[in-house]
Amino acid sequence: MKNVSKSKELEQCDFVKLLLMGFVVLYHSMAFWKGNWFVKEPEEQSHVLKYFSMWLNTFHIYGFTLVSGYIFQTMKFEKHKYQDFGVFLTNKAKRLLVPLCFIEIIWALPFYALIFKPTISTLVKKFLLMESPSQLWFLGMLFVLFLIYWPISNAINKNWTSGGVIIFIIYCLGTIGSKFFPNYFQIWTAMKYVPFFYIGGYIRKSKNCVIYRVPTVIYLIVHVTMFLLWIYLTDKGVKALIILCNLLLCMIGAIGAFVIFQRMAEKIDTKNPVLQFGYKHSMTIYLFH
């Protein structure tokens, strides 16, 4: 990718987020072929769509989290916003928790109750405690991620190496915690997504980051190869290697998606009306797709 100014790269993040959101919608349109959605297997099987949806799931949300970290780094340490923790969390609550609660009340919870007829206890755990609030989990997770990352962001920005150690510890705590304790308020999931947020900040902080020198075809080859390896290890049940391979797979996918979509943004008019409409209504698309 040719040298692009940091300001131009930041502008192109809207395009990157919109494209990633499109892949989220595409993923959800075929995820039932994985066989673990709702209560029945699909009448017609499709191994192509099954594995394609699994592949999409290795980068779309991770890439979106990476972009969020990239933007956070810009706003807090370059534009000197996000300085007051209380104000920051209030703004994020309005942006993330208000739509989460609204859609949860008018759509997600009633729909789940109608289809699955759960107990009150299940509804409380799933939606009120946000253990698994259907498609809204990402909004809750991202809010908790901000809650975790903001207090340590100054220390990370001063020393990215020691910050990386802290991030790795948080990831391990999230991985272990998710095995033994309920995922109330998406706490364990947020911890496992922190590394992708950190990577986004690191990319923004770095000058002439090596990721921009990797050809698009290499990203695709490496990511697909890692995906096939992950499928193989999953079939063999090698748990430790599965966790490590999945982490590397999703990191490569998130970074590759960011770089490739930035390259795409350089070649198109990102100011055209259709894209502008998408930028403005991306949250609505996510909530209702």
Salt bridges, closest charged atoms under 4 A:
GLU9 OE1 - LYS6 NZ 3.99
GLU78 OE1 - ARG204 NH2 2.82
